[in-house]
Amino acid sequence: MSPIYADTSFLRFKKVHCKNCYKCVRNCPVKAIRISNHQAQILEDQCILCEKCTLVCPQNAKEELNMIPKIHDFLKAGGQVIASIHPAYVAEFGPDSLPALTAALKKLGISDAFDAAAGAYLVKTEYERLINERAQRLPTISSNCPVIVQLIQKRYPDLIPYLAPVLSSMQAHGKYLKEQYPNARILSISPCISGLAQMREHENYVDYVITFSELQQWLTAAQVQVETLTPPLPGQAADIRLSRIAAMS
């Protein structure tokens, strides 16, 4: 699939908030920020979406691409959206929160939601095959984290041949869900915005990416709560734990 956000800014600074403190410039690990007309500007061709600048900014001046309005429009038009939830949801909502989180997402109009740990299992299996084929002849750099991939592509291009030719867990799970729901759009819910960068890849299987914080804001605006933790059904609990055990083993 062709990249659909090639000309879209994923991260920038709000003009009205920048106070010329230069903290973002000093802390950017790839020097992808410059000051022009007393305003911090992100150099998108160098930015790796690590979000270090947003963590140190005392003015909370970050402004990231918000895809929720587009999701709203698609849902109102009768579209089907399937959510792929990053495994870190257990830290955000609790270890057995998938049923309650899925129920909350359905109240927002999402058709269904799945633990993206299943994508990690698919990636793990592909890494095992790759390592066996290469027989340790070459060092291999994991391609799962988009920040690391962008760092290599933009700052260390000589290392590109060592990047594993394997989809990230986000893309692997998105591809799997696309096969199961060919008429649906896939929403990836992630703890960070780096997943947005993957939408520019030629082989992209995800239509929307939002962060957990954006999801919380969406739930609050819609007056939807993730109810008190409810133990998952026996079969569902087994699926969740097996996917995580397999992904880590």
Phi and psi restraints in degrees (value plus and minus 20) as a CYANA .aco file:
   2 SER   PHI     -98.8   -58.8
   2 SER   PSI     129.0   169.0
   3 PRO   PHI     -85.2   -45.2
   3 PRO   PSI     113.3   153.3
   4 ILE   PHI    -127.2   -87.2
   4 ILE   PSI     -23.4    16.6
   5 TYR   PHI    -144.4  -104.4
   5 TYR   PSI      15.3    55.3
   6 ALA   PHI     -83.0   -43.0
   6 ALA   PSI     -50.5   -10.5
   7 ASP   PHI    -130.3   -90.3
   7 ASP   PSI       1.3    41.3
   8 THR   PHI    -124.5   -84.5
   8 THR   PSI     116.6   156.6
   9 SER   PHI    -102.5   -62.5
   9 SER   PSI     102.0   142.0
  10 PHE   PHI    -107.1   -67.1
  10 PHE   PSI     -49.5    -9.5
  11 LEU   PHI    -166.9  -126.9
  11 LEU   PSI     114.4   154.4
  12 ARG   PHI    -176.3  -136.3
  12 ARG   PSI     158.2   198.2
  13 PHE   PHI    -128.3   -88.3
  13 PHE   PSI     122.1   162.1
  14 LYS   PHI     -92.9   -52.9
  14 LYS   PSI     110.1   150.1
  15 LYS   PHI     -83.3   -43.3
  15 LYS   PSI     -58.2   -18.2
  16 VAL   PHI     -92.6   -52.6
  16 VAL   PSI     -33.1     6.9
  17 HIS   PHI    -123.8   -83.8
  17 HIS   PSI     -40.5    -0.5
  18 CYS   PHI     -86.6   -46.6
  18 CYS   PSI     110.8   150.8
  19 LYS   PHI    -136.1   -96.1
  19 LYS   PSI      -1.7    38.3
  20 ASN   PHI      37.2    77.2
  20 ASN   PSI      18.4    58.4
  21 CYS   PHI    -106.8   -66.8
  21 CYS   PSI     -37.8     2.2
  22 TYR   PHI      48.0    88.0
  22 TYR   PSI      -9.6    30.4
  23 LYS   PHI     -83.3   -43.3
  23 LYS   PSI     -58.8   -18.8
  24 CYS   PHI     -85.1   -45.1
  24 CYS   PSI     -59.7   -19.7
  25 VAL   PHI     -84.3   -44.3
  25 VAL   PSI     -64.6   -24.6
  26 ARG   PHI     -88.8   -48.8
  26 ARG   PSI     -49.0    -9.0
  27 ASN   PHI    -119.9   -79.9
  27 ASN   PSI     -27.1    12.9
  28 CYS   PHI     -88.8   -48.8
  28 CYS   PSI      99.4   139.4
  29 PRO   PHI     -91.1   -51.1
  29 PRO   PSI     -36.0     4.0
  30 VAL   PHI    -138.6   -98.6
  30 VAL   PSI      -8.0    32.0
  31 LYS   PHI      33.5    73.5
  31 LYS   PSI      29.2    69.2
  32 ALA   PHI    -122.9   -82.9
  32 ALA   PSI       1.5    41.5
  33 ILE   PHI    -150.3  -110.3
  33 ILE   PSI     117.2   157.2
  34 ARG   PHI    -151.3  -111.3
  34 ARG   PSI     140.4   180.4
  35 ILE   PHI    -127.7   -87.7
  35 ILE   PSI     102.9   142.9
  36 SER   PHI    -155.0  -115.0
  36 SER   PSI     105.6   145.6
  37 ASN   PHI      34.4    74.4
  37 ASN   PSI      24.2    64.2
  38 HIS   PHI      42.1    82.1
  38 HIS   PSI       5.3    45.3
  39 GLN   PHI    -151.9  -111.9
  39 GLN   PSI     109.4   149.4
  40 ALA   PHI     -90.9   -50.9
  40 ALA   PSI     113.9   153.9
  41 GLN   PHI    -150.2  -110.2
  41 GLN   PSI     115.6   155.6
  42 ILE   PHI    -109.6   -69.6
  42 ILE   PSI     110.5   150.5
  43 LEU   PHI    -106.6   -66.6
  43 LEU   PSI      79.7   119.7
  44 GLU   PHI     -83.1   -43.1
  44 GLU   PSI     -49.2    -9.2
  45 ASP   PHI     -93.8   -53.8
  45 ASP   PSI     -29.1    10.9
  46 GLN   PHI    -135.7   -95.7
  46 GLN   PSI     -40.1    -0.1
  47 CYS   PHI     -87.2   -47.2
  47 CYS   PSI     117.9   157.9
  48 ILE   PHI    -131.0   -91.0
  48 ILE   PSI     -10.4    29.6
  49 LEU   PHI      37.7    77.7
  49 LEU   PSI      19.4    59.4
  50 CYS   PHI     -98.9   -58.9
  50 CYS   PSI     -37.1     2.9
  51 GLU   PHI      50.4    90.4
  51 GLU   PSI      -5.9    34.1
  52 LYS   PHI     -80.6   -40.6
  52 LYS   PSI     -58.1   -18.1
  53 CYS   PHI     -83.5   -43.5
  53 CYS   PSI     -57.5   -17.5
  54 THR   PHI     -92.2   -52.2
  54 THR   PSI     -46.6    -6.6
  55 LEU   PHI     -93.3   -53.3
  55 LEU   PSI     -52.8   -12.8
  56 VAL   PHI    -115.6   -75.6
  56 VAL   PSI     -30.3     9.7
  57 CYS   PHI     -88.8   -48.8
  57 CYS   PSI      98.4   138.4
  58 PRO   PHI     -95.3   -55.3
  58 PRO   PSI     -32.4     7.6
  59 GLN   PHI    -120.2   -80.2
  59 GLN   PSI     -19.0    21.0
  60 ASN   PHI      29.9    69.9
  60 ASN   PSI      30.4    70.4
  61 ALA   PHI    -108.1   -68.1
  61 ALA   PSI     -17.9    22.1
  62 LYS   PHI     -89.4   -49.4
  62 LYS   PSI     128.8   168.8
  63 GLU   PHI    -160.9  -120.9
  63 GLU   PSI      87.8   127.8
  64 GLU   PHI    -125.7   -85.7
  64 GLU   PSI     139.0   179.0
  65 LEU   PHI     -81.1   -41.1
  65 LEU   PSI     105.7   145.7
  66 ASN   PHI    -126.3   -86.3
  66 ASN   PSI      92.1   132.1
  67 MET   PHI    -112.3   -72.3
  67 MET   PSI     -23.6    16.4
  68 ILE   PHI     -79.5   -39.5
  68 ILE   PSI     -62.0   -22.0
  69 PRO   PHI     -78.2   -38.2
  69 PRO   PSI     -57.9   -17.9
  70 LYS   PHI     -88.2   -48.2
  70 LYS   PSI     -56.3   -16.3
  71 ILE   PHI     -84.3   -44.3
  71 ILE   PSI     -64.1   -24.1
  72 HIS   PHI     -75.0   -35.0
  72 HIS   PSI     -68.9   -28.9
  73 ASP   PHI     -81.2   -41.2
  73 ASP   PSI     -62.1   -22.1
  74 PHE   PHI     -86.2   -46.2
  74 PHE   PSI     -61.2   -21.2
  75 LEU   PHI     -85.9   -45.9
  75 LEU   PSI     -60.5   -20.5
  76 LYS   PHI     -84.2   -44.2
  76 LYS   PSI     -48.8    -8.8
  77 ALA   PHI    -102.0   -62.0
  77 ALA   PSI     -16.8    23.2
  78 GLY   PHI      72.9   112.9
  78 GLY   PSI      -7.9    32.1
  79 GLY   PHI     -95.0   -55.0
  79 GLY   PSI     138.3   178.3
  80 GLN   PHI    -125.4   -85.4
  80 GLN   PSI     110.4   150.4
  81 VAL   PHI    -142.6  -102.6
  81 VAL   PSI     110.4   150.4
  82 ILE   PHI    -133.4   -93.4
  82 ILE   PSI     111.7   151.7
  83 ALA   PHI    -117.8   -77.8
  83 ALA   PSI     116.0   156.0
  84 SER   PHI    -130.5   -90.5
  84 SER   PSI      93.1   133.1
  85 ILE   PHI    -120.8   -80.8
  85 ILE   PSI     101.0   141.0
  86 HIS   PHI     -74.2   -34.2
  86 HIS   PSI     120.6   160.6
  87 PRO   PHI     -75.8   -35.8
  87 PRO   PSI     -38.4     1.6
  88 ALA   PHI     -88.7   -48.7
  88 ALA   PSI     -21.9    18.1
  89 TYR   PHI     -80.4   -40.4
  89 TYR   PSI     -43.7    -3.7
  90 VAL   PHI     -85.0   -45.0
  90 VAL   PSI     -49.2    -9.2
  91 ALA   PHI    -100.0   -60.0
  91 ALA   PSI     -51.5   -11.5
  92 GLU   PHI    -100.9   -60.9
  92 GLU   PSI     -59.8   -19.8
  93 PHE   PHI    -141.1  -101.1
  93 PHE   PSI     -34.0     6.0
  94 GLY   PHI      97.8   137.8
  94 GLY   PSI     133.8   173.8
  95 PRO   PHI     -85.7   -45.7
  95 PRO   PSI     -47.3    -7.3
  96 ASP   PHI    -135.1   -95.1
  96 ASP   PSI      13.0    53.0
  97 SER   PHI    -112.5   -72.5
  97 SER   PSI     -21.1    18.9
  98 LEU   PHI     -78.1   -38.1
  98 LEU   PSI     -65.2   -25.2
  99 PRO   PHI     -80.3   -40.3
  99 PRO   PSI     -64.5   -24.5
 100 ALA   PHI     -87.5   -47.5
 100 ALA   PSI     -58.8   -18.8
 101 LEU   PHI     -87.2   -47.2
 101 LEU   PSI     -60.5   -20.5
 102 THR   PHI     -82.1   -42.1
 102 THR   PSI     -62.7   -22.7
 103 ALA   PHI     -82.2   -42.2
 103 ALA   PSI     -59.7   -19.7
 104 ALA   PHI     -86.1   -46.1
 104 ALA   PSI     -61.5   -21.5
 105 LEU   PHI     -84.1   -44.1
 105 LEU   PSI     -56.9   -16.9
 106 LYS   PHI     -84.9   -44.9
 106 LYS   PSI     -52.2   -12.2
 107 LYS   PHI     -87.8   -47.8
 107 LYS   PSI     -44.2    -4.2
 108 LEU   PHI    -102.3   -62.3
 108 LEU   PSI     -28.9    11.1
 109 GLY   PHI      89.3   129.3
 109 GLY   PSI     -23.1    16.9
 110 ILE   PHI     -92.0   -52.0
 110 ILE   PSI     114.5   154.5
 111 SER   PHI     -89.4   -49.4
 111 SER   PSI     -62.0   -22.0
 112 ASP   PHI    -183.9  -143.9
 112 ASP   PSI     146.8   186.8
 113 ALA   PHI    -161.6  -121.6
 113 ALA   PSI     126.3   166.3
 114 PHE   PHI    -158.9  -118.9
 114 PHE   PSI     129.8   169.8
 115 ASP   PHI     -92.8   -52.8
 115 ASP   PSI     102.0   142.0
 116 ALA   PHI     -94.0   -54.0
 116 ALA   PSI     -18.9    21.1
 117 ALA   PHI     -80.1   -40.1
 117 ALA   PSI     -45.5    -5.5
 118 ALA   PHI     -82.6   -42.6
 118 ALA   PSI     -54.2   -14.2
 119 GLY   PHI     -86.7   -46.7
 119 GLY   PSI     -56.3   -16.3
 120 ALA   PHI     -83.8   -43.8
 120 ALA   PSI     -55.0   -15.0
 121 TYR   PHI     -85.3   -45.3
 121 TYR   PSI     -61.7   -21.7
 122 LEU   PHI     -82.6   -42.6
 122 LEU   PSI     -61.0   -21.0
 123 VAL   PHI     -86.0   -46.0
 123 VAL   PSI     -63.1   -23.1
 124 LYS   PHI     -77.7   -37.7
 124 LYS   PSI     -64.4   -24.4
 125 THR   PHI     -82.2   -42.2
 125 THR   PSI     -60.2   -20.2
 126 GLU   PHI     -89.6   -49.6
 126 GLU   PSI     -56.7   -16.7
 127 TYR   PHI     -83.1   -43.1
 127 TYR   PSI     -61.2   -21.2
 128 GLU   PHI     -80.8   -40.8
 128 GLU   PSI     -63.4   -23.4
 129 ARG   PHI     -83.4   -43.4
 129 ARG   PSI     -63.0   -23.0
 130 LEU   PHI     -83.7   -43.7
 130 LEU   PSI     -64.6   -24.6
 131 ILE   PHI     -84.5   -44.5
 131 ILE   PSI     -60.9   -20.9
 132 ASN   PHI     -83.7   -43.7
 132 ASN   PSI     -58.8   -18.8
 133 GLU   PHI     -90.0   -50.0
 133 GLU   PSI     -60.9   -20.9
 134 ARG   PHI     -97.3   -57.3
 134 ARG   PSI     -40.8    -0.8
 135 ALA   PHI      31.7    71.7
 135 ALA   PSI      20.6    60.6
 136 GLN   PHI      42.7    82.7
 136 GLN   PSI       1.4    41.4
 137 ARG   PHI     -92.2   -52.2
 137 ARG   PSI     -50.1   -10.1
 138 LEU   PHI    -146.8  -106.8
 138 LEU   PSI     125.7   165.7
 139 PRO   PHI     -86.6   -46.6
 139 PRO   PSI     126.8   166.8
 140 THR   PHI    -145.8  -105.8
 140 THR   PSI     110.2   150.2
 141 ILE   PHI    -123.8   -83.8
 141 ILE   PSI     108.4   148.4
 142 SER   PHI     -79.2   -39.2
 142 SER   PSI     118.6   158.6
 143 SER   PHI    -124.9   -84.9
 143 SER   PSI      -3.7    36.3
 144 ASN   PHI     -96.3   -56.3
 144 ASN   PSI     -58.0   -18.0
 145 CYS   PHI    -109.9   -69.9
 145 CYS   PSI      99.2   139.2
 146 PRO   PHI     -84.3   -44.3
 146 PRO   PSI     -46.8    -6.8
 147 VAL   PHI     -85.3   -45.3
 147 VAL   PSI     -65.1   -25.1
 148 ILE   PHI     -84.9   -44.9
 148 ILE   PSI     -62.2   -22.2
 149 VAL   PHI     -81.0   -41.0
 149 VAL   PSI     -65.5   -25.5
 150 GLN   PHI     -86.8   -46.8
 150 GLN   PSI     -57.1   -17.1
 151 LEU   PHI     -78.6   -38.6
 151 LEU   PSI     -64.9   -24.9
 152 ILE   PHI     -88.1   -48.1
 152 ILE   PSI     -65.8   -25.8
 153 GLN   PHI     -83.9   -43.9
 153 GLN   PSI     -56.1   -16.1
 154 LYS   PHI    -116.5   -76.5
 154 LYS   PSI     -47.4    -7.4
 155 ARG   PHI    -135.8   -95.8
 155 ARG   PSI     -47.4    -7.4
 156 TYR   PHI    -152.3  -112.3
 156 TYR   PSI      42.0    82.0
 157 PRO   PHI     -80.7   -40.7
 157 PRO   PSI     -42.4    -2.4
 158 ASP   PHI     -84.5   -44.5
 158 ASP   PSI     -38.4     1.6
 159 LEU   PHI    -112.3   -72.3
 159 LEU   PSI     -24.0    16.0
 160 ILE   PHI     -75.0   -35.0
 160 ILE   PSI     -60.9   -20.9
 161 PRO   PHI     -80.4   -40.4
 161 PRO   PSI     -38.6     1.4
 162 TYR   PHI    -111.4   -71.4
 162 TYR   PSI     -27.6    12.4
 163 LEU   PHI     -88.0   -48.0
 163 LEU   PSI     111.9   151.9
 164 ALA   PHI     -83.3   -43.3
 164 ALA   PSI     109.7   149.7
 165 PRO   PHI     -98.6   -58.6
 165 PRO   PSI      39.8    79.8
 166 VAL   PHI    -149.3  -109.3
 166 VAL   PSI     118.7   158.7
 167 LEU   PHI     -81.0   -41.0
 167 LEU   PSI     132.8   172.8
 168 SER   PHI     -89.9   -49.9
 168 SER   PSI     145.0   185.0
 169 SER   PHI     -83.4   -43.4
 169 SER   PSI     -52.5   -12.5
 170 MET   PHI     -83.2   -43.2
 170 MET   PSI     -67.3   -27.3
 171 GLN   PHI     -90.8   -50.8
 171 GLN   PSI     -57.7   -17.7
 172 ALA   PHI     -82.9   -42.9
 172 ALA   PSI     -63.0   -23.0
 173 HIS   PHI     -89.9   -49.9
 173 HIS   PSI     -57.9   -17.9
 174 GLY   PHI     -81.5   -41.5
 174 GLY   PSI     -61.6   -21.6
 175 LYS   PHI     -83.2   -43.2
 175 LYS   PSI     -63.6   -23.6
 176 TYR   PHI     -81.1   -41.1
 176 TYR   PSI     -65.1   -25.1
 177 LEU   PHI     -87.6   -47.6
 177 LEU   PSI     -54.4   -14.4
 178 LYS   PHI     -81.6   -41.6
 178 LYS   PSI     -57.7   -17.7
 179 GLU   PHI     -88.8   -48.8
 179 GLU   PSI     -54.5   -14.5
 180 GLN   PHI     -99.3   -59.3
 180 GLN   PSI     -52.0   -12.0
 181 TYR   PHI    -149.7  -109.7
 181 TYR   PSI      54.2    94.2
 182 PRO   PHI     -82.4   -42.4
 182 PRO   PSI     -41.9    -1.9
 183 ASN   PHI    -118.2   -78.2
 183 ASN   PSI     -18.0    22.0
 184 ALA   PHI    -118.8   -78.8
 184 ALA   PSI     139.5   179.5
 185 ARG   PHI    -120.1   -80.1
 185 ARG   PSI     124.9   164.9
 186 ILE   PHI    -122.4   -82.4
 186 ILE   PSI     108.6   148.6
 187 LEU   PHI    -128.6   -88.6
 187 LEU   PSI     101.0   141.0
 188 SER   PHI    -118.8   -78.8
 188 SER   PSI     106.8   146.8
 189 ILE   PHI    -129.2   -89.2
 189 ILE   PSI      98.0   138.0
 190 SER   PHI    -150.0  -110.0
 190 SER   PSI     137.2   177.2
 191 PRO   PHI     -95.4   -55.4
 191 PRO   PSI     -35.4     4.6
 192 CYS   PHI    -159.2  -119.2
 192 CYS   PSI     148.7   188.7
 193 ILE   PHI    -107.7   -67.7
 193 ILE   PSI     -22.4    17.6
 194 SER   PHI     -81.4   -41.4
 194 SER   PSI     -44.9    -4.9
 195 GLY   PHI     -80.9   -40.9
 195 GLY   PSI     -44.0    -4.0
 196 LEU   PHI     -79.4   -39.4
 196 LEU   PSI     -55.9   -15.9
 197 ALA   PHI     -82.0   -42.0
 197 ALA   PSI     -51.8   -11.8
 198 GLN   PHI     -87.9   -47.9
 198 GLN   PSI     -38.8     1.2
 199 MET   PHI     -92.8   -52.8
 199 MET   PSI     -31.2     8.8
 200 ARG   PHI    -110.0   -70.0
 200 ARG   PSI     -26.3    13.7
 201 GLU   PHI     -92.0   -52.0
 201 GLU   PSI     131.6   171.6
 202 HIS   PHI     -83.5   -43.5
 202 HIS   PSI     -59.7   -19.7
 203 GLU   PHI    -117.4   -77.4
 203 GLU   PSI      64.2   104.2
 204 ASN   PHI    -137.0   -97.0
 204 ASN   PSI     112.5   152.5
 205 TYR   PHI    -141.9  -101.9
 205 TYR   PSI      -9.6    30.4
 206 VAL   PHI    -138.1   -98.1
 206 VAL   PSI     114.8   154.8
 207 ASP   PHI    -116.8   -76.8
 207 ASP   PSI     -49.5    -9.5
 208 TYR   PHI    -160.1  -120.1
 208 TYR   PSI     127.4   167.4
 209 VAL   PHI    -153.6  -113.6
 209 VAL   PSI     108.2   148.2
 210 ILE   PHI    -153.0  -113.0
 210 ILE   PSI     138.1   178.1
 211 THR   PHI    -112.3   -72.3
 211 THR   PSI     147.3   187.3
 212 PHE   PHI     -80.5   -40.5
 212 PHE   PSI     -57.9   -17.9
 213 SER   PHI     -85.7   -45.7
 213 SER   PSI     -58.3   -18.3
 214 GLU   PHI     -86.3   -46.3
 214 GLU   PSI     -58.6   -18.6
 215 LEU   PHI     -81.3   -41.3
 215 LEU   PSI     -63.3   -23.3
 216 GLN   PHI     -79.9   -39.9
 216 GLN   PSI     -61.4   -21.4
 217 GLN   PHI     -85.3   -45.3
 217 GLN   PSI     -59.4   -19.4
 218 TRP   PHI     -84.2   -44.2
 218 TRP   PSI     -65.0   -25.0
 219 LEU   PHI     -82.5   -42.5
 219 LEU   PSI     -61.9   -21.9
 220 THR   PHI     -83.9   -43.9
 220 THR   PSI     -65.0   -25.0
 221 ALA   PHI     -83.3   -43.3
 221 ALA   PSI     -54.1   -14.1
 222 ALA   PHI    -108.4   -68.4
 222 ALA   PSI     -19.3    20.7
 223 GLN   PHI      36.3    76.3
 223 GLN   PSI      23.7    63.7
 224 VAL   PHI    -133.1   -93.1
 224 VAL   PSI     112.5   152.5
 225 GLN   PHI    -132.0   -92.0
 225 GLN   PSI     126.0   166.0
 226 VAL   PHI    -101.8   -61.8
 226 VAL   PSI      88.9   128.9
 227 GLU   PHI     -82.8   -42.8
 227 GLU   PSI     147.9   187.9
 228 THR   PHI     -70.5   -30.5
 228 THR   PSI     119.1   159.1
 229 LEU   PHI     -70.4   -30.4
 229 LEU   PSI     108.1   148.1
 230 THR   PHI    -134.6   -94.6
 230 THR   PSI     107.0   147.0
 231 PRO   PHI     -76.9   -36.9
 231 PRO   PSI     115.1   155.1
 232 PRO   PHI     -86.7   -46.7
 232 PRO   PSI     139.8   179.8
 233 LEU   PHI     -81.3   -41.3
 233 LEU   PSI     132.3   172.3
 234 PRO   PHI     -71.4   -31.4
 234 PRO   PSI     -66.5   -26.5
 235 GLY   PHI     -86.2   -46.2
 235 GLY   PSI     -60.0   -20.0
 236 GLN   PHI     -87.4   -47.4
 236 GLN   PSI     -60.6   -20.6
 237 ALA   PHI     -81.1   -41.1
 237 ALA   PSI     -61.5   -21.5
 238 ALA   PHI     -83.5   -43.5
 238 ALA   PSI     -62.0   -22.0
 239 ASP   PHI     -82.3   -42.3
 239 ASP   PSI     -64.2   -24.2
 240 ILE   PHI     -82.5   -42.5
 240 ILE   PSI     -68.8   -28.8
 241 ARG   PHI     -88.7   -48.7
 241 ARG   PSI     -58.6   -18.6
 242 LEU   PHI     -84.3   -44.3
 242 LEU   PSI     -60.8   -20.8
 243 SER   PHI     -85.0   -45.0
 243 SER   PSI     -57.1   -17.1
 244 ARG   PHI     -93.0   -53.0
 244 ARG   PSI     -62.6   -22.6
 245 ILE   PHI     -82.5   -42.5
 245 ILE   PSI     -63.8   -23.8
 246 ALA   PHI     -84.7   -44.7
 246 ALA   PSI     -58.2   -18.2
 247 ALA   PHI     -88.4   -48.4
 247 ALA   PSI     -50.4   -10.4
 248 MET   PHI    -111.9   -71.9
 248 MET   PSI     -38.3     1.7
